Amino acid sequence: MGVTEGILRRQSARESAARTYARALPIVPVRARGLTIEGADGRRYLDCLSGAGTLALGHNHPVVLEAIRDVLDSGAPLHALDLATPVKDAFVTELLGTLPPGLAGRARVQFCGPAGTDAVEAALKLVRTATGRAGILTFTGAYHGMTRGAQEVSGHATDLTGHGADVTRLPYPQDYRCPFGVGGEAGAELAARWAESVLDDPKSGVPRPAGLIVEPVQGEGGVIPAPDTWLRRVREITAARSIPLIADEVQTGVGRTGAFWAVEHSGITPDVMVLSKAIGGSLPLAVVVYRDDLDVWQPGAHAGTFRGNQLAMAAGTATLAYVRRHGLSERAAALGARMLTHLRRLGDEFACVGDVRGRGLMIGMEMVEPEADVVEGGVVGSGVVEGGVVGDTSDGGGLAPDAVPVPHPRTESARRPRPASPRLAAAVQRECLHRGLIVELGGRHASVVRLLPPLTITDEQAAAVLDRLADAVAAAARTAPTAQERDQYSEQRGAHSPQTG
Ligand code: PMP
């Protein structure tokens, strides 16, 4: 038996049943550089998973390796709790230099345990302490992590028993599967009004919350960019009611969406930002950054042994500085837009591609069952854009708040989203792997093929990724469901756990 098979066999015999990526991606990486991973069997892959969106500069970028070596060679302590060090000082200076000025000017930084979920816990605790209130507003489809508090404010909280007494979920606007059946600006406006009404109706059953947590682009939820107008409305609504707004930029940060921080697209200034993944330059690091007036914590209110990872801070400083100096946010915006255009053409070609969406280099392609009912006349309509529920976030209608169009169920027809196809998404992922391309799956039904390439990806590499993906979609489209898959598909409304931990 080869090295690869032996390692994989021992992994499945010895590691937890909860393992995720390892199931869909049976590879044994031994070397990696930039976009490329090499397996123990010598096979090479283009990696568009990038450590679940962590590797802004790809694997083992020279500036990251150099920063790590410098710390090692300097004899600095590798473990420093939350003590002051020159390495940390440089990291905080670089980080604050990138943050929205309205927050950076008055920011406090709390280093957390090394995972994103710990920073989410810290943020929730912070706003609860600062406001003396308990409730949290969150959104359908959200993903904030796997510890209990973070899970309670996520869409997969149903996996917990006795969960979420203090959590209220609001609709997250989306075009393809708009909860109001209208999509576009109208759907976003209805979502904002729903939030307002929950807060202002004295009998909504929702007391004034301690905070609202939002992803500017839902990642695990299926790559759903929040419309800028909606995010600005959310900012107004929360500010007017003194509700701290927490932006979870764990996945969207550090240039990923085409702005250094995704909140910059809408121009809002959050009260709290939760940051992890790319800020550690591929090593574990998480922080919560918040405005100074929220800093009411007692000493030790949020602690943890591993808050002082010097290697991660050095790697993070190098990464943040590289993204800033080389304009990689702008690069992500431009290349991401081109890739989306290309993928939308693929969507026109294949009926099993239901929707293509994204922002910057955070891209999703939702797979659907092609032979299911496509058009249901008179079921869902929009007074704004005929059939505009599919894939278009930019109708630019500039709707005044009073002009929310009411759906006309019988007088208009629109394309109804076809049922999500987790089996086709899994088939695309498998076919990609055969062609040397690693992609992620996500979305409510695990039916969204996700691309999170490094921001350093070249045009030629992007073309190779798109070619392999197109071939994989064509191959997957030829596969018919097995009897078992057909059964699963008919019960598909059940929960699908996200891959990311
Ligand atoms: N928030 C968001 C938006 C995330 O995407 C993730 C991870 N995918 C987390 C929080 C949790 O981060 P971690 O897995 O490091 O705990």
Residues whose N, C-alpha, C, O or C-beta is under 5 A from the ligand:
A	BS01	PMP	A115 G116 T117 Y143 H144 G145 E215 G219 D248 V250 Q251 T500 G501
